[in-house]
Amino acid sequence: MSIKSKFLNFFKIVFPATLVELGIFIFFLSAYGILGSYIAIHYRIIFDSRIPWDAYFSFDNKAIVMTGGSFERHPLSYYFFNWMRDSVLLFTNGKTDQNFRLILAWLSNFTISLSLIQVFKYLKNIIRLPLLISVLIVFFFSLFSTNILLSFTPETYTYTLLLLVLFNYYTAIKFQKDGKIAGSALVLAGVTIGGLTVTNIVKIFIPVIFEKGLFKSWKKFGNAAFRVVLAVGVFVLLYLNRINFKYQNILSKSGEQYEKFSNVKSTPIWDMIYSYFFGGNILFPSFFIREKHNMKGFYFKAIFMETYSTAFTYIFIALTLGILLWSYGKNFKNKLVQIIMLSFLVDIVIHCIFRFGLHTSYIYGGHFIFVYPLLLGWLFSAYHNSPKTLSFLTTTTGILTVYLLLNNYHRMIDFFEFLNRYYA
């Protein structure tokens, strides 16, 4: 295949390739764009030079935009956000004003809208669901709290979501052709996905395990091992170069971060897992406000999520998780489903078992929240010859979508009240 063909195929995979995909993309770009533009123009919460972190739901907007985040968790994001920040400043004459916030919001909007297109492509082209079912699932997914917040938030999670969904879609295409994950793709995914959040690099190697005949041929196994070592080697070299090869800093800083983010005992562990990790990325709970300071004498108000407090919210998440497990059980022998669930398991281990950042795990949704619509899609596919079950799934998804819309709309009104009071 020529370089030109590969380039065109890449664009067809990443961007809308049909009129339906373009229409869906424009719809979400417009909807999220209105939300993000209003917030950027009327409020200073997206970027305030005095507030480095935590203004809303523990996002580190200023810290991420200005430095790319901490090197031990975001080893290569420094380069990406430096390029992004400097590019935006060219259009704002070096000012971090309203226009600066507006462009940042639209970059996030574009990225999340493109992520939704990747989910739609997977549902339509890989799972081969009917158009209306694919649209219903994507619309359901678009209402998740993670997508709403990331659509105007300049953060690593925003771009990680797109990269992870894109990699899963690319992997599915390769597996449908009985192919293997190219070494160049592993290297690129390792640098971009692992570079934005180091723990996510594990996820790009999961599909390699499921390559056809991998454990039946020493040649195939050796080739796979070479590709993995190559990707890891390139990533490690770039990582060490980023910190001037002072590798001792990685261990010391990582230890500090683990102690800081894994020893919060203000809320029962089970409720943090349920309300924050499994729930907060989908269904907004109620909020509370806390006073924070920037370590330089400036105090500001920050908003955070509570655990769930009503039976309906707990039932909603229970139903959603039930569908997730149902799909996994029904499609257990499907290697693409195994790849998705093993990827999800990485986050479950990090946040629920090791409890890293569990008290604010609702912000990590960009790392795994795409699992929900993909597994829902596979469940629909598993019952394509069962009209009654399909009707039940369609009705259930429709009811969940309506409740999600009403709940998250109501909570966003609370969020705007917070903005009007403290950030107008």
C-alpha positions as CSV (number, residue, x, y, z in Angstrom):
1,M,0.0,0.0,0.0
2,S,1.4,3.4,-0.9
3,I,2.0,6.2,1.5
4,K,-0.8,8.2,0.0
5,S,-3.3,5.3,0.5
6,K,-2.2,4.9,4.1
7,F,-2.6,8.6,4.7
8,L,-6.1,8.6,3.2
9,N,-7.1,5.5,5.2
10,F,-5.8,7.2,8.4
11,F,-8.1,10.2,7.7
12,K,-11.1,7.9,7.0
13,I,-10.5,6.1,10.3
14,V,-10.1,9.3,12.4
15,F,-12.5,11.7,10.9
16,P,-16.1,11.5,9.6
17,A,-16.1,9.5,6.4
18,T,-19.8,9.5,5.5
19,L,-22.6,12.0,5.5
20,V,-24.2,10.4,8.5
21,E,-21.0,10.6,10.5
22,L,-20.5,14.2,9.4
23,G,-24.1,15.0,10.5
24,I,-23.6,13.4,13.9
25,F,-20.2,15.2,14.3
26,I,-21.7,18.6,13.4
27,F,-24.6,18.0,15.8
28,F,-22.4,17.3,18.8
29,L,-19.9,20.0,17.8
30,S,-22.8,22.5,17.9
31,A,-24.3,21.3,21.1
32,Y,-21.1,21.1,23.1
33,G,-19.9,24.2,21.3
34,I,-22.8,26.3,22.6
35,L,-22.2,25.0,26.2
36,G,-18.4,25.6,26.1
37,S,-18.6,28.9,24.3
38,Y,-21.1,30.3,26.9
39,I,-18.9,29.2,29.8
40,A,-15.7,30.5,28.2
41,I,-17.2,33.9,27.3
42,H,-19.1,34.6,30.5
43,Y,-17.0,32.9,33.2
44,R,-13.3,32.5,34.0
45,I,-13.4,29.0,35.3
46,I,-11.9,27.3,32.2
47,F,-8.6,29.1,32.7
48,D,-7.7,31.5,35.5
49,S,-4.0,32.3,36.0
50,R,-4.5,32.5,39.7
51,I,-6.0,29.0,40.0
52,P,-3.6,26.1,39.2
53,W,-6.0,23.2,40.1
54,D,-9.3,22.0,41.6
55,A,-11.6,24.9,40.6
56,Y,-14.2,22.3,39.4
57,F,-14.2,18.6,40.1
58,S,-10.4,18.4,40.6
59,F,-9.4,19.2,37.1
60,D,-6.0,20.8,36.8
61,N,-6.8,23.2,33.9
62,K,-4.1,25.8,34.4
63,A,-1.4,23.4,35.5
64,I,-2.1,21.1,32.5
65,V,-2.2,23.9,29.9
66,M,0.9,25.6,31.2
67,T,3.1,22.6,32.1
68,G,1.4,19.5,30.7
69,G,1.0,18.1,34.3
70,S,3.4,16.2,36.5
71,F,6.1,14.3,34.7
72,E,5.6,11.1,36.7
73,R,2.0,10.7,35.6
74,H,2.0,12.6,32.3
75,P,5.5,12.0,31.0
76,L,5.3,13.5,27.5
77,S,2.2,15.7,27.8
78,Y,4.6,18.6,28.4
79,Y,5.4,18.7,24.7
80,F,1.8,18.4,23.5
81,F,0.4,21.2,25.7
82,N,3.4,23.5,25.1
83,W,2.6,23.3,21.4
84,M,-1.1,23.7,22.0
85,R,-0.7,26.7,24.4
86,D,1.8,28.5,22.2
87,S,-0.4,27.9,19.1
88,V,-3.4,29.4,20.9
89,L,-1.5,32.3,22.2
90,L,-0.6,33.3,18.6
91,F,-4.3,33.9,18.0
92,T,-4.8,35.9,21.3
93,N,-1.7,38.1,21.0
94,G,-0.2,36.4,24.0
95,K,-3.1,37.0,26.3
96,T,-4.9,34.4,28.5
97,D,-8.2,36.2,28.2
98,Q,-11.7,35.3,27.0
99,N,-10.5,34.4,23.5
100,F,-7.8,32.1,25.0
101,R,-10.5,30.3,27.1
102,L,-12.8,30.1,24.0
103,I,-10.2,28.5,21.8
104,L,-9.3,26.0,24.6
105,A,-12.9,25.1,25.0
106,W,-13.4,24.5,21.2
107,L,-10.3,22.3,21.1
108,S,-11.8,20.2,23.8
109,N,-15.2,20.3,22.1
110,F,-13.7,19.1,18.8
111,T,-11.8,16.3,20.5
112,I,-14.8,15.0,22.4
113,S,-17.1,15.2,19.4
114,L,-14.5,13.3,17.4
115,S,-14.4,10.7,20.2
116,L,-18.2,10.2,19.8
117,I,-17.7,9.6,16.1
118,Q,-15.1,7.0,16.9
119,V,-17.7,5.2,19.1
120,F,-20.3,5.5,16.3
121,K,-17.8,4.1,13.8
122,Y,-17.1,1.1,16.1
123,L,-20.8,0.4,16.6
124,K,-21.7,0.8,12.9
125,N,-18.6,-0.7,11.2
126,I,-17.3,-3.2,13.7
127,I,-20.4,-4.4,15.6
128,R,-22.6,-3.6,12.5
129,L,-25.6,-2.4,14.5
130,P,-28.5,-0.8,12.7
131,L,-28.2,3.0,12.3
132,L,-30.9,4.0,14.7
133,I,-29.5,1.7,17.5
134,S,-26.0,3.1,16.9
135,V,-27.4,6.7,17.1
136,L,-29.3,5.9,20.3
137,I,-26.2,4.4,22.0
138,V,-24.0,7.4,21.0
139,F,-26.6,9.9,22.2
140,F,-26.8,8.0,25.5
141,F,-23.0,8.1,25.7
142,S,-22.9,11.8,24.8
143,L,-24.9,12.6,28.0
144,F,-22.4,11.0,30.3
145,S,-21.0,13.5,32.8
146,T,-17.4,12.9,31.6
147,N,-18.3,13.9,28.1
148,I,-20.2,17.0,29.2
149,L,-17.3,18.2,31.4
150,L,-14.5,17.3,29.1
151,S,-16.2,19.0,26.1
152,F,-15.0,22.4,27.5
153,T,-12.1,21.3,29.8
154,P,-8.5,21.5,28.6
155,E,-7.1,18.4,30.3
156,T,-5.1,15.2,29.5
157,Y,-8.3,13.1,29.9
158,T,-10.0,14.9,27.0
159,Y,-7.3,13.8,24.6
160,T,-6.8,10.4,26.2
161,L,-10.4,9.6,25.6
162,L,-10.1,10.2,21.8
163,L,-6.8,8.3,21.6
164,L,-8.1,5.2,23.5
165,V,-11.3,5.0,21.5
166,L,-9.4,5.5,18.2
167,F,-6.9,2.8,19.2
168,N,-9.7,0.3,20.0
169,Y,-11.4,1.1,16.7
170,Y,-8.1,0.6,14.8
171,T,-7.5,-2.6,16.7
172,A,-10.9,-3.9,15.8
173,I,-10.3,-3.2,12.1
174,K,-7.0,-5.0,12.1
175,F,-8.6,-8.0,13.9
176,Q,-11.5,-8.2,11.4
177,K,-8.9,-8.6,8.7
178,D,-7.0,-11.3,10.8
179,G,-4.1,-8.9,10.9
180,K,-1.8,-7.8,13.6
181,I,-1.1,-4.5,15.3
182,A,1.7,-2.8,13.4
183,G,4.9,-2.0,15.2
184,S,4.6,1.6,14.1
185,A,1.1,1.8,15.5
186,L,2.2,0.4,18.9
187,V,5.1,2.9,19.0
188,L,2.7,5.8,18.1
189,A,0.1,4.7,20.6
190,G,2.7,4.2,23.3
191,V,4.1,7.7,22.8
192,T,0.7,9.4,22.6
193,I,-1.5,7.4,25.0
194,G,1.2,6.5,27.5
195,G,2.8,9.9,27.1
196,L,-0.4,11.6,28.3
197,T,-1.0,9.2,31.2
198,V,1.7,6.6,31.9
199,T,-0.5,3.8,33.2
200,N,-2.5,3.7,30.0
201,I,0.5,2.4,28.1
202,V,-0.4,-1.1,29.4
203,K,-3.7,-0.9,27.4
204,I,-2.0,-0.7,24.0
205,F,-0.3,-4.1,24.5
206,I,-3.5,-6.0,25.5
207,P,-4.6,-6.6,21.9
208,V,-1.3,-8.1,21.0
209,I,-2.1,-11.0,23.3
210,F,-5.1,-11.9,21.2
211,E,-3.4,-11.9,17.8
212,K,-4.2,-15.0,15.8
213,G,-1.8,-17.9,16.3
214,L,0.4,-15.9,18.6
215,F,1.1,-18.8,21.0
216,K,1.2,-21.5,18.3
217,S,4.2,-20.1,16.4
218,W,7.6,-19.0,17.7
219,K,8.0,-16.7,14.7
220,K,4.7,-14.9,15.5
221,F,5.5,-14.7,19.2
222,G,9.0,-13.4,18.5
223,N,7.6,-10.8,16.1
224,A,5.0,-9.7,18.7
225,A,7.7,-9.5,21.4
226,F,9.9,-7.4,19.2
227,R,7.0,-4.9,18.5
228,V,6.3,-4.6,22.2
229,V,9.9,-4.1,23.1
230,L,10.3,-1.5,20.4
231,A,7.3,0.4,21.6
232,V,8.4,0.2,25.2
233,G,12.0,1.2,24.3
234,V,11.0,4.3,22.3
235,F,8.6,5.4,25.2
236,V,11.2,4.8,27.9
237,L,13.9,6.7,25.9
238,L,11.6,9.7,25.4
239,Y,10.5,9.6,29.0
240,L,14.1,9.5,30.3
241,N,15.0,12.3,28.0
242,R,12.1,14.4,29.3
243,I,13.6,14.2,32.8
244,N,17.3,14.4,31.8
245,F,17.7,10.7,32.6
246,K,17.3,11.4,36.3
247,Y,15.2,8.2,36.7
248,Q,15.4,8.3,40.5
249,N,12.9,11.2,40.4
250,I,10.2,8.9,38.9
251,L,10.2,6.5,41.9
252,S,10.3,9.2,44.5
253,K,7.6,11.4,42.9
254,S,5.4,8.4,42.2
255,G,5.6,7.4,45.8
256,E,4.6,10.8,46.9
257,Q,1.7,10.9,44.5
258,Y,0.4,7.5,45.7
259,E,0.5,8.5,49.3
260,K,-1.3,11.8,48.5
261,F,-4.0,10.3,46.4
262,S,-4.7,6.9,48.0
263,N,-5.2,7.6,51.7
264,V,-8.5,9.5,51.8
265,K,-10.8,8.0,54.4
266,S,-13.6,10.5,54.6
267,T,-16.1,8.3,52.7
268,P,-16.6,4.5,52.8
269,I,-14.5,2.7,50.2
270,W,-17.5,0.9,48.7
271,D,-19.4,4.2,48.2
272,M,-16.4,5.9,46.5
273,I,-16.1,3.0,44.2
274,Y,-19.8,3.0,43.4
275,S,-20.5,6.7,43.3
276,Y,-17.3,8.1,42.0
277,F,-15.6,5.4,39.9
278,F,-18.6,3.6,38.4
279,G,-21.1,6.3,38.7
280,G,-19.7,9.8,38.7
281,N,-18.4,9.5,35.2
282,I,-21.9,8.8,33.9
283,L,-24.6,10.3,36.3
284,F,-23.9,13.5,38.2
285,P,-24.6,13.3,41.9
286,S,-25.1,16.4,44.0
287,F,-22.3,18.9,44.5
288,F,-20.6,20.6,47.5
289,I,-18.4,23.6,47.6
290,R,-15.1,23.9,49.5
291,E,-12.7,26.8,49.9
292,K,-9.2,26.3,48.4
293,H,-6.0,28.3,48.0
294,N,-3.2,28.4,45.4
295,M,-0.4,28.3,48.0
296,K,0.4,32.0,47.2
297,G,-2.3,33.7,49.3
298,F,-5.2,33.6,46.8
299,Y,-8.4,31.8,48.1
300,F,-11.1,30.6,45.8
301,K,-14.2,28.4,45.8
302,A,-14.1,24.9,44.3
303,I,-16.9,22.5,43.5
304,F,-16.8,18.7,44.0
305,M,-19.1,15.7,43.7
306,E,-20.9,14.1,46.6
307,T,-21.6,10.4,46.8
308,Y,-25.1,9.4,45.6
309,S,-27.9,10.2,48.0
310,T,-31.1,8.8,46.3
311,A,-32.3,5.3,45.5
312,F,-32.8,6.2,41.8
313,T,-29.2,7.1,41.3
314,Y,-28.0,3.9,42.9
315,I,-30.5,1.9,40.8
316,F,-29.5,3.7,37.6
317,I,-25.8,2.7,38.1
318,A,-26.7,-0.8,39.2
319,L,-28.7,-1.3,35.9
320,T,-25.9,0.1,33.9
321,L,-23.3,-2.2,35.5
322,G,-25.7,-5.1,35.1
323,I,-25.9,-4.4,31.4
324,L,-22.1,-4.3,31.3
325,L,-21.7,-7.6,33.0
326,W,-24.5,-9.2,30.9
327,S,-22.7,-8.1,27.8
328,Y,-19.4,-9.5,29.0
329,G,-20.9,-12.8,29.9
330,K,-22.8,-13.1,26.7
331,N,-19.8,-12.2,24.5
332,F,-17.1,-13.9,26.7
333,K,-15.6,-15.7,23.7
334,N,-15.3,-12.5,21.6
335,K,-11.7,-11.3,21.6
336,L,-12.7,-7.7,21.0
337,V,-14.9,-7.8,24.1
338,Q,-12.0,-9.3,26.1
339,I,-9.7,-6.5,25.0
340,I,-12.2,-3.9,26.1
341,M,-12.8,-5.5,29.5
342,L,-9.1,-6.1,30.2
343,S,-8.5,-2.4,29.4
344,F,-11.2,-1.5,31.9
345,L,-9.7,-3.9,34.4
346,V,-6.5,-1.9,34.4
347,D,-8.4,1.1,35.7
348,I,-10.3,-1.0,38.2
349,V,-7.1,-2.3,39.7
350,I,-5.5,1.2,39.8
351,H,-8.4,3.0,41.4
352,C,-10.6,0.5,43.2
353,I,-8.0,-2.0,44.4
354,F,-4.9,0.2,44.9
355,R,-7.3,3.1,45.6
356,F,-5.2,5.7,43.7
357,G,-7.3,8.8,43.4
358,L,-10.4,6.9,44.3
359,H,-12.0,9.9,46.1
360,T,-11.8,11.9,42.8
361,S,-12.0,9.0,40.4
362,Y,-14.9,10.7,38.6
363,I,-12.3,12.7,36.8
364,Y,-10.6,9.7,35.3
365,G,-13.5,8.8,33.0
366,G,-11.6,9.7,29.9
367,H,-9.5,6.5,30.5
368,F,-12.3,4.0,30.4
369,I,-15.8,5.5,30.0
370,F,-16.0,4.4,26.3
371,V,-16.2,0.9,27.6
372,Y,-19.9,1.3,28.4
373,P,-21.3,2.2,24.9
374,L,-19.1,-0.4,23.2
375,L,-20.2,-3.2,25.5
376,L,-23.8,-2.1,25.2
377,G,-23.4,-2.3,21.4
378,W,-22.0,-5.8,21.7
379,L,-25.0,-6.9,23.8
380,F,-27.4,-5.6,21.1
381,S,-25.4,-7.6,18.5
382,A,-25.5,-10.8,20.6
383,Y,-29.3,-10.7,20.4
384,H,-29.8,-9.6,16.8
385,N,-32.0,-12.7,16.2
386,S,-34.1,-12.2,19.3
387,P,-36.7,-9.4,18.7
388,K,-38.1,-9.5,22.2
389,T,-34.7,-9.1,23.8
390,L,-33.8,-6.3,21.4
391,S,-37.1,-4.5,22.2
392,F,-36.3,-4.9,25.9
393,L,-32.7,-3.5,25.4
394,T,-33.9,-0.6,23.3
395,T,-36.6,0.3,25.8
396,T,-34.2,0.1,28.7
397,T,-31.6,2.2,26.9
398,G,-34.2,4.7,26.0
399,I,-35.4,5.0,29.7
400,L,-31.9,5.3,31.0
401,T,-31.2,8.0,28.4
402,V,-34.2,10.1,29.4
403,Y,-33.3,9.8,33.1
404,L,-29.7,10.6,32.4
405,L,-30.7,13.7,30.4
406,L,-33.0,15.0,33.1
407,N,-30.6,14.3,35.9
408,N,-27.5,15.8,34.3
409,Y,-29.4,18.8,32.9
410,H,-30.6,19.5,36.5
411,R,-27.0,19.1,37.9
412,M,-25.6,21.4,35.2
413,I,-28.0,24.1,36.4
414,D,-26.4,23.7,39.9
415,F,-23.0,24.0,38.2
416,F,-24.0,27.3,36.5
417,E,-25.3,28.6,39.8
418,F,-21.8,28.0,41.2
419,L,-20.3,29.8,38.2
420,N,-22.6,32.8,38.6
421,R,-21.8,33.1,42.2
422,Y,-18.0,32.8,42.1
423,Y,-16.7,33.0,38.6
424,A,-18.8,35.6,36.7
